[in-house]
């Protein structure tokens, strides 16, 4: 399955007093990530009923391209900035399409 496309859903919960800061940091990931090899779709969503709830919906050409994204400079740089302004570590779920 490693050579097949995969979907990723990543949820990030901001501290209620840091929503704007989290939105700014996460939004800054969109452009460089969309330019990565193997990125098919990369969208950032914010819950209409709970503004602290952010979700990335992603599609990657393969597991290896997603792995490359996970160790990209912009993702590595985000982690220490994000940790003190979120309520918990990001919840990242990786899915395969059911034929």
N, C-alpha and C positions, 0 to 999 in steps of 0.2 A: 504493500500500500504506500510505501514511501514515495513512489514516483507519481502518485495520483494527487489531484488538488485536494486541499483541506480547507475547512472553515474554522475560524477561531472567534470566540465570543469572550471578551475580556471586560469584566466589571470592576470599576474603581469607585469607592465611596469616599467622598470628600468630608472633612470635618465641616460642620455647618457654618463655622466662621471663616472658612477658607475656600468656599466654592469658586469664587472668581479666580483665585490663584491656581486652583486645580484645573479649571477650564482653560486658562491661558497656557499652562504647561502641556496639557494634553493636546490642545489645538496645534501647538508648535510641532507635534509629531506627524501631523497629517501630510504635509507637503513632502518632507524628506522620505517618509515611508512609502508614499505613492510612487516615488522614483526608484525604489529598490527593485532589483531583479526578482521576478516571480510574484510581485504584488499585483493581484487582480482587482481586489476591492479593499478599501480601508476607509471606514466611515466612523465618525465619532458622534454618538448620540447622547442627549441629556434627557432624563426622565421628566416629563411635563408635570407630574404630580409630586415628585421628590427631586428637587434640583441638586441634591448632594450625590445623586446616582448617575454615573457616567458609564457608557458602554461602547466599546469598540466592536464593530462587526467587520470581520476580515475574511478575505479569501486569498489563499496562496497557491501557487502552481504546484508546489510539492512540500514535503516535510523539510527538505534541505533548505529551500528558500525561506521558510518560516524560521528555521533554526538560525539562518544568517541574520534575519531581522532581529531575533532575540539577543544577538550579541553585537548589533550595530552600535556605532558610537552614540547616536541620539537616544537609543533606548538605555544604554549603560549610563549615560549622563543624567537621565531622568530619575533613576531609582533613589539616589540620596536626596534629591530635591522633593520628591513626592512623599517619602516615608513619613516625615513629621506633620504632613497636612492631610493625611487620609486616616480613616478609622481602622483599617486593616489592610493587609497585603492584597494586591490585585487578585481577583478570582479569574484565572485564565483557563478556559475550557476549549479543547481541541476536538473537532468533529470530522468524521468522514461522511460523505454523501451516501445515503442508502439507495441503492439502485432499484 
